[in-house]
Amino acid sequence: MRITTKGRYAVTAMLDLAVHEDHGPVPLAEISEAQGISLSYLEQLFAKLRRRGLVRGTRGPHGGYRLARPADEISIAEIITAVDEKLDATRCEQRGDCRGGERCLTHELWMELSERIHDFLDGITLAELVRRPAVRERAAALDLRGGRRRSAA
C-alpha cells in the first residue's frame, strides 16, 4: 500500500491551513514556499479539495484558502480520497492477479488491509494533528524560517 505524493501533499497543505486557520485565509504561495510544494501542483490539488467542499477560497489582496469546515470534522482519509487517491492495497487489477472476474488467492487479505488503513486514517482529524506537539513545533519553525506573517496558534 502506497499513498502517492498527491495524497501526501494534500494532507500537508490542509494541515498547514488548519495550523493557521485563526489567522485568516492562507495564500497558496505561502503554503508552496513553506512546504516546498510546487504552486501549480497546489492549484490542481486545491481545485479538487474545493470541489469536495473541504476548502473555500477568498480573492483579493488578503485572499487565500481556509478550511470549509472545522478541522475536527475533516479526516485524513477524506482529504486523500478528495484528490482521487485510492486507499487500496490490493493492486490486483494493476498487476493482473485478479483475472476474468476471478479473485486472486490473497485478494481478501489485501481488501481487509485497505479497510483497516482507511478506518485508521478516517479516525484522525486535522484538529488532532494540529494538537500534536511535533506538528506545532515544526509549523512554528517553518513560519520563522520562511518569514511567514502567520504563526502557529
N, C-alpha and C positions, 0 to 999 in steps of 0.2 A: 504494500500500500504506500502510495506516494502522493503527497499533496504538492502540486506544482508551484512555481513562483507566482502564478496568477492568484492562487488562494492565499499563499503566504503574504504577498504584498497587499492584498485586500484587507486581510486581518491587521497587518501592521498599520496601514493607513487609517482604518477605522479605530484602532486603538489610539492613534495619535489624536484623532478627533475627540475621542472620549476623554483623554487626558486633559485636553484644552477646552472642553465643552462650556466651561463657565466664563470663557474669555471671548465669546463671540465667534463668528464664522472664521474658519481657518482656510486661507488660500492654498490651493493645490501646490503652488510654487514653494510654500513653506514646508509642506509635507515632503515634497520632492527633495528639497535641499537637506532637510533634517534626516530623512530616512534613506537617502541615496537611491531613490526610485525615479526613473525617467518620468518627466512631466507628461509626455504624450501617452505613456503607459497608464499613468494615474487617471488621465482624462478618459481613457477607454474603460477602466475599471469603475470609475465613478458614474459613468453613463449607465452601467448595469446596476450599480448599487442604488442609483436614483430611481430607475425603473422598478426596482423591487421594494421601494419605499423605505430604504434604510438611511438615506441621506437626503438633505434638501439644500439647494444652493441659493445664494444671495448674490445678486450682481452689484457692481459698483465699486468705488474705491476701497470700501471696507468689506468687500464681499468675500465669499469663500463658501465652505461647506460646514454644515452642522449635522449632528445625528437627527434623524427624523423622529426617533422615539427615544425614551430614556435608555441609558446604557444598560440598565438591569433587565431590559426587555429584548436585548439583541444578543443572540447566542453566536458563538463562533461558527457553528455548523451552518447557521442561516447566512452568514457572510460568505462562507466558502461556496455554498450552493448558489448564492445570488450571482456569482461571477462565473457560473457554468462549470464549476468543478464538481466532479462526482466522487463521493466517498465510497468507492467501490474497489475492494481488494481482490475481487475475482479475476478480473482481467482476462476472463476466458475467451471473450469474443476477439480481443486483440491478438491473443496467442493461438486461437483456433482450437482450444481444448474442448469446447462445447460445440459439437457439430451436428447439423441436421436436426436441431431441436432436442438433441440428447445432451444431458448434463454430464460433465466430467466427474470423475470419482471424488474429487476434492471440492466440488462446487459448493456444497452446503457448508463446509468448513469456512471457506472464504466469504460466503454470504454472511455467516454469523459474525465473523471478524469485522466486516463492513458495518454491520448493525451496531456492534459494540463501539466502534470508532465514532460513528455518527452520534450515538447516545452520549458518549463521553464529551464530544465537542458541543453537543446540544445542551449539555448540563453546565457549560461555562459561559458566563456572560461577559460583555465588555466591562461592566462595572466591577466584576470580581477581579478581572485582570488589572484594572486601574488601582485597586486597593492593595495589590501586591507590592511590597517594599522595593523589590528589584526593578519592577516596571517604573515606579515613581522615580527611583534614583537614576535610572537610565534616561528617562524623559527629561529630567532636570539637567543632566549632563549634556544631552543633545541640545537643549534650549540654550544653555550657556555657550557651548562651543559654536553653535550656528548663529548666535546673536539674535535669536527669535524674540519677538516682542511679547511673547506669551511665556508663562512659566507653569510648571506642573503645580496644579492646585492641591 
